[in-house]
Amino acid sequence: MWFYRKIIRPILFARDAERAHNFTLSLLARASRSQFARRAAGKIFSAPELPVELFGLHFPNPVGLAAGMDKTGAAVPMWEKLGFGFCELGGVTWRPQPGNPPPRIFRAVSEGAIVNRMGFNNPGAEAMARTLAQWKEGGLWPGHPVGVNLGKSKATPLERAPDDYAASFRVLRRHADFFVVNVSSPNTPGLRQLQDKSALAEVLAAIQEVQHTPPDNARAKPVLVKIAPDLSLEAIDEVLELAGPHHLAGIVATNTTLGRPPGGDAGSQKIYAEAGGLSGKPLRARSTEVIRHIFKQTRGRLPVIGVGGVFNASDAWEKFRAGAMLIQLYTGLVYEGPGLPPKILRGLVSKMEREGIANLSEIIGAG
Ligand SMILES: Cc1cc2nc3c(=O)[nH]c(=O)nc-3n(C[C@H](O)[C@H](O)[C@H](O)COP(=O)(O)O)c2cc1C
């Protein structure tokens, strides 16, 4: 962690944010193909087990990679070597698309935050399916669950959104363990309107229809919905009403926010003036509030993956106490480096020992 903060991070942060991201991902993609690099990373970033059984899947630990980091599935074998208990790839859309023009990622360093307006730059669902098949055929599929985040193609009009999501799900469902319907990215015009109850119901119905279509109807894949932190509590409740009828496995809470916190230095204010979604420390409290609300409304019966501003073990602890069963990291990883998942896990394990807690499930929703 020290080495990353003092040596690596200044080098990466001296570059444009997207270039630094692409550079890191290309290193991880290369490392994915090297047995030596995989083994070395597995040793350096070894993490204590903290198993969770959920959605009929075994998670070696509850700390996952959030969507947006590995949009193409380029480094699938590496995430478990860095200590993650699962990863969510994508967002991927049915049509390949370039996303918004750069620059489109901005760091507000003094605030521990990022603003992005990527706009689902991705090679399309069919290309992602080929990549995932290659990892599997090459014997490099990880031991942990792999999820895929599904977005809507920009060129597809909102009223055709159900077909667009269903087309991606159809080609990918065989290749991943769970799916997240992303209706909360602020960077595709109109996308967030799909969080409205009737629009979302149509998208989920189209996906469930694919679940029951041969030849892949042997085992339904868990489907979750990812929501925005900017929804009112009433609007969240409407999404929750769809869970039973549409067989939702859970909710991912939350995506980035269009809101901006007050304060911050001049540099951060300049970044906050950029269009896009804000992630990192300023998002933490709101994301936790949304998780707590969902837990309370569903009496803990609908699993929540908590994401937003987790930078250390006590942030993770707070998310579990609010009701998250799993958590994910994006911005924390950018600021704290690849040692973060094992550091969080060690912190959780020692806190559990101190407080005499034998199983993480004892704290979920406890606060
Ligand atoms: C550059 C960037 C790209 C992202 N891309 C996606 C995406 O494609 N799909 C998605 O659901 N969330 C995406 N996210 C949101 C994250 O998955 C996460 O929900 C959000 O950043 C809050 O977590 P954090 O504070 O740990 O970063 C992206 C975030 C960032 C910073």
The ligand as an SDF file (V2000), in Angstrom:
LIG
                    3D

 31 33  0  0  0  0  0  0  0  0999 V2000
  -14.4640    5.3160  -14.8560 C   0  0  0  0  0  0  0  0  0  0  0  0
  -15.6680    4.5900  -14.3180 C   0  0  0  0  0  0  0  0  0  0  0  0
  -16.4140    3.7850  -15.1620 C   0  0  0  0  0  0  0  0  0  0  0  0
  -17.5560    3.1210  -14.6870 C   0  0  0  0  0  0  0  0  0  0  0  0
  -18.2670    2.3040  -15.5300 N   0  0  0  0  0  0  0  0  0  0  0  0
  -19.3650    1.6590  -15.0650 C   0  0  0  0  0  0  0  0  0  0  0  0
  -20.1310    0.8150  -15.9200 C   0  0  0  0  0  0  0  0  0  0  0  0
  -19.8060    0.6020  -17.0770 O   0  0  0  0  0  0  0  0  0  0  0  0
  -21.2470    0.2330  -15.4080 N   0  0  0  0  0  0  0  0  0  0  0  0
  -21.6490    0.4310  -14.1050 C   0  0  0  0  0  0  0  0  0  0  0  0
  -22.6710   -0.1100  -13.6770 O   0  0  0  0  0  0  0  0  0  0  0  0
  -20.9250    1.2030  -13.2780 N   0  0  0  0  0  0  0  0  0  0  0  0
  -19.8100    1.8160  -13.7190 C   0  0  0  0  0  0  0  0  0  0  0  0
  -19.0820    2.6080  -12.8640 N   0  0  0  0  0  0  0  0  0  0  0  0
  -19.5570    2.7880  -11.4710 C   0  0  0  0  0  0  0  0  0  0  0  0
  -18.8730    1.8520  -10.4720 C   0  0  0  0  0  0  0  0  0  0  0  0
  -19.1030    0.5060  -10.7930 O   0  0  0  0  0  0  0  0  0  0  0  0
  -19.3710    2.1390   -9.0440 C   0  0  0  0  0  0  0  0  0  0  0  0
  -20.7580    1.8550   -8.9770 O   0  0  0  0  0  0  0  0  0  0  0  0
  -19.1650    3.5920   -8.6190 C   0  0  0  0  0  0  0  0  0  0  0  0
  -17.9360    4.0750   -9.1100 O   0  0  0  0  0  0  0  0  0  0  0  0
  -19.1820    3.7430   -7.0890 C   0  0  0  0  0  0  0  0  0  0  0  0
  -18.1680    2.9700   -6.4770 O   0  0  0  0  0  0  0  0  0  0  0  0
  -16.7370    3.5930   -6.0270 P   0  0  0  0  0  0  0  0  0  0  0  0
  -17.0130    4.7980   -5.1910 O   0  0  0  0  0  0  0  0  0  0  0  0
  -16.0650    2.4570   -5.2930 O   0  0  0  0  0  0  0  0  0  0  0  0
  -16.0340    3.9380   -7.2790 O   0  0  0  0  0  0  0  0  0  0  0  0
  -17.9340    3.2850  -13.3250 C   0  0  0  0  0  0  0  0  0  0  0  0
  -17.1700    4.0900  -12.4780 C   0  0  0  0  0  0  0  0  0  0  0  0
  -16.0500    4.7320  -12.9500 C   0  0  0  0  0  0  0  0  0  0  0  0
  -15.2510    5.5980  -12.0040 C   0  0  0  0  0  0  0  0  0  0  0  0
  1  2  1  0
  2  3  1  0
  2 30  2  0
  3  4  2  0
  4  5  1  0
  4 28  1  0
  5  6  2  0
  6  7  1  0
  6 13  1  0
  7  8  2  0
  7  9  1  0
  9 10  1  0
 10 11  2  0
 10 12  1  0
 12 13  2  0
 13 14  1  0
 14 15  1  0
 14 28  1  0
 15 16  1  0
 16 17  1  0
 16 18  1  0
 18 19  1  0
 18 20  1  0
 20 21  1  0
 20 22  1  0
 22 23  1  0
 23 24  1  0
 24 25  2  0
 24 26  1  0
 24 27  1  0
 28 29  2  0
 29 30  1  0
 30 31  1  0
M  END
$$$$
